[in-house]
Amino acid sequence: MSAFLTSIGYQHWVLPALLVIPLAGALVIWVHGAVTRPRCAPGGDEVATGVAAAPRGWALATFAIEFVVSLGLWWSFDPGNTGWQSVVDWSWIPMWGIRFTLGIDGIAVMMVLLTTLIMLLAVGGSWTSIRARTHSYYALLLVLTAGMLGVFLALDLFLFYVMWEVMLVPMYFIIGIWGGERRIYASLKFFLYTMVGSMLMLAAIVYLGLAARDPATGLPNFNYDWILQHALVGSTTAKWLFGAFFLAFAVKVPMFPFHTWLPDAHVEAPTAGSVVLASIMLKLGTFGFIRLAVPLFPAAAMSPTIRSIILLLAVIGIVYGALVSLVQPDFKKLVAYSSVSHLGFVMLGIFALTVQSVQGALMVMINHGISTGALFFLIGMIYERRHTRLIDDYGGIARVVPMFAAMLTIVTFSSIGVPGTNGFVGEFLVLIGSFRTEPVFALVATTVVIISAAYLLWAIQRILFNSLDKPENEHVPDLNKRELAVLIPLVACIVWLGVYPAPVLRRMEGAATKFVSQVDARRDAMVTADAQSAPEVQP
Amino acid sequence: MLPLLQAAAAGTHPLQGTAASWLWAVPLLPFLGFLINGAFSIVSAYHAGPADPTLAHGDGHGDRHGTHDEEHGAHGDDHHQVKRHPFAMLTSIVGPGVLLLSFILTAAIFFAMHGAGEIATPFIQRYFSWMPVGDLKLDAAFQLDQLSMMMMLVITGVGTLIHFFSVGYMQDDPGYPRYFAYLNLFVFFMLLLVLGANFPVMFIGWEGVGTCSYLLIGFWFSDKANADAGKKAFIVNRIGDFGFLIAMFLLFANLGTLDFDAVRAASTSLQFGGALVTAICLFLFLGCAGKSAQIPLYVWLPDAMAGPTPVSALIHAATMVTAGVYLIARTGFLFSIAPVAQIVVVMIGALTAIFAASIGLKQWDIKKVLAYSTVSQLGYMFVGVGSGAYVAGVFHLVTHAFFKALLFLGSGSVIFAMHEAYHHTGSHEDAQDMRNMGGLRAYMPWTWALMWIATLAISGVPPFAGFFSKDEILGGVFARAQHSTIADAHLFGISGSAWLYFAYLLGIVAAFMTATYMTRMMIYTFHGPNRTGDKEREHLHDAPWIMTGPLLVLGILTLAGGWINIPEFARFLGPVGALERWLDPVVGASTQRVIAGAAETSPGLEYGLVGLAVLIAIGGIAYAATRLDPKSLVPKREAVPEEGFEKVLLDKYYVDEIYDAAVVTPVVGTSRGLLWRGVDAGLIDGLAVNGSALFARFVGWIGSQLQSGQLGTYAWVLVIGVLCVLGAVTIR
């Protein structure tokens, strides 16, 4: 396989192609819409009238191509090489020293694959649930994909910021246009929350670019590796800059107490919106910590006070998210709060800073993408049938929709981390790794294995089991073939990553180990450098 | 594919190249059964379309709800014609078939092991790398030693019998293939649990069996009580699993490995009686208390009786619930250097034994009696393994698997008969309440005879299996109270010796109660006048041979099972201490560590203890036989409610209610009131988020006031501004 990929020069074009393909698809759909739309009746049911056929077909084809293209990364990526791979580096805005630089490491590879898979399935999940303005919808979905992939691929900090904003806008519209009743409130909240953080991040990025000015030309330089080596800032400045990045990413993760946009956004977003939000967008926050915030400012991020505060917030989020999930009457909101809990594990893993905990954090990122994505798909499917998300409106439907019940049960077991499913691998690694450096935090976080079982099993009992006492639930049709086609790949991943995660772990090992050792080394180096140059700093 | 990847590490092991190289197939066979039966279940459900909405729920037939109502819904008054599942025939072959194959293979491995002579080290098969992360190297690996061998024999052997019994018991159930899929999956996980070569692989099995237990307890999920019971079992088990996890974290953080072999080797570096090893053992025991239903986590097991009765026999009596006992035997090398933890295990075990036995004295539901009896017997096993008498504890695990499986399957036959009888007349009485039984001996002679054998065994009457094993536990704890490393330790300022004597006393009293409640159960069920009903009576009969056959085999095992470890005083029965010699490579060293080279009790004392135990057993039986009068009983619907302490016992000391009030309600209340409504909606969203929005609007409002469009205002602002600037400059 690798030989074939080399023969077609895959390494050289894959990363730009991953950005171009969805944008081209979006353009085609947009043009098609612009040309044909005047002939359609506005505001009608486009699935019924057949208008939706073209955009969703195009989108499906584009995402399929995108997924197949990205799949080559699994083989072309060399786990033994810890440097950037498949790099492209083009001049973009020379007068400000901004370049178009893309590259991947083991972490980015897995995130890219997760994204392309989830987005392909998201088309399947939107197939009949999006019935209005389908051209715009699928075009936005494609632009969103390009934005998210751009964040994972960017090696130029300015490009990173641009991509960060690019993905924000389509999501705002997806929630705001195709969302539920309170979609305006939710989309605005989502937008403002994220915006506050990203504005500060922009300021920090510009500061860094200027600080890393190229001595030869005097131009700012935003290259990641360059900044890592040359943007030497004092420890107080580093803390401020870290704070700016922290706010941008912590909102995205979301960490307690910056999480309240999430339940609203999830509940109001259409199915695919919730899936993308949970599966991928939240990971951009944690990815930001691993890629930027922590490696750039190791001394600030890992200073005892800041680190303790972040660990504390992570563990509060873990427990708090689980407890609040317990009492949610709305299933979608329940899953949203459970995300706060799961993402808390990721933060705990990153800041506990052991190889196991960081690898575990990365696994939780992937697993949460798969399991929570599947949960939102399932909620969307049953919502399409019964038009309610309230747990109490169901009950006993396992005998009416056995296939749905089987799927929901498997995904639930994955989400509560039953060993043999993917959920266990991530949580276990985070906890066993964190326990080495932070036993108390790990101990508290471990209690969530009890609470998570309680909130999810209680929920599925009230949905699937108990007596079938509501007449409107008696004739709900079971999952159809399209819906199974969406779910089965996710269930397969749940089992695969639970039983044999080693190939994934091996691919991420280089990057994770590098992260831990680099942060450790640079933290110590910077502390010593500070002690020499700036004696006012507290040790 | 699996074994070909790597069979290394065992290299020159004497079992290399024998039947033991097929070890991987033992769990894989049930897993295949799960896949096939699962496919039957899914395919049929998928083609059946929406289920019949007329399947509304009735009440009153206890165990066999689902079946009963499905039949009613589908067939009206015709009680004899039953629509079987389309894949029933295939399921009946696959379900028990894979288990039988698995058992045959296990037996072959056993003979290979037996023939290979002394095997001092475990036979380890590594299949693939599971979680390779930094210095954590976890392989998917199995280990075969004498202990896991014995567990495999029990699991596949008793498992096969119960699978065959299930064919008769469950075949009219609409979820028949689903039932066998779950049951097969359970056996797979149980085998994983005992075969795992490291803690995490064992943990897959550990939680996997819990998951299957959840699915099977809630098998008839349309009844909220059943679904509740399944959920409760899972969550309570998870409390234990929390302990298991923390123990693993402690082990890895301090010893750097989780392989049993490596941990055993590294454990020599641990300080005897140190805080670390004590903490590890106590956290492990928390896991055991969850899985094996010990105080304070025993509450899920009685509720678990909501599942089909063969499930209760297999999972909630013979195999899964003994996993905790197995874990302590497996990690005996840790417990033997943590005497304080051992005292805790022994005391919890002894208290559970007597506490559950006392509840068993007053239950009316035949399965509830057996459930509390199981909790109580598990307590005995923990007294055994806790006091370092690993062989005795494991021995009781084996004999208990025989006689308790027999008791549960026997009660299954009774319920089956009762249910059919009520079904014929269409009456809705409780098929599990002993007040509705009585005199069944005349109608079900086989079941009657076999259950008496099991009753004598559990009561500890010689020469039945339970006598030998229970006696060995009580003798063992008595001997260790006299002299052992545990006796020298202290807990709460009280010497280990005193604790162990106390545990012995509790064990003796619990033994008396055991004999009493079991005899009570037998008398109320099989003796005296029949209270089932005049019309129903004529339909009562023994179960078909597919069900009674397994009972018969278990009856033989219950009779003779004790002879696998014959004590010194009964040497005329055959070779002495076969099990002890068999398990010596695994637990011998740990046992020696605890008894610290002391001689066993003197023969005179030993005869005295045995005599006392036999007297207690016979006394308990005689007490029940003379004090209870089955003629005075009336059917359930005519019974007067209990009062006083009897009511407290019947209501199980209100422990469930106390847990609800002390834990469940506060947690849910705090989460809803304080965290969600208070912190989330009130503080963060209300004050911070919407507050800052309000603040922004306020600032905007000021701004808008300024842009009033009135020239005068602008002029004033300009003037003030200029004055400020000038003032600032001047003052500088």
Interface residues (C-beta under 8 A of the other chain):
Chain A: K189 Y193 P257 H259 T260 W261 Y320 L323 V324 L326 V327 Q328 T354 V355 Q356 Q359 G360 G396 A398 R399 V400 V401 P402 M403 A406 F413 V418 P419 G420 F424 V425 F428 L429 L431 I432 G433 F435 R436 P439 A442 L443 T446 T447 V449 I450 A453 A454 L457 W458 Q461 L464 F465 N466 S467 L468 P471 E474 H475 V476 P477 D478 V499 Y500 P501 A502 L505 R506 E509 T513
Chain B: I42 A45 Y46 G49 P50 A51 P53 L55 A56 H57 F128 S129 W130 M131 P132 V133 G134 D135 L136 A140 P200 F203 I204 W206 E207 G208 T211 Y214 G218 F221 S222 D223 K224 A227 D228 K231 F234 I235 R238 I239 D241 F242 L245 I246 M248 F249 L250 F252 A253 V667 V668 T670 S671 R672 L675 W676 V679 D680 I684 D685 A688 V689
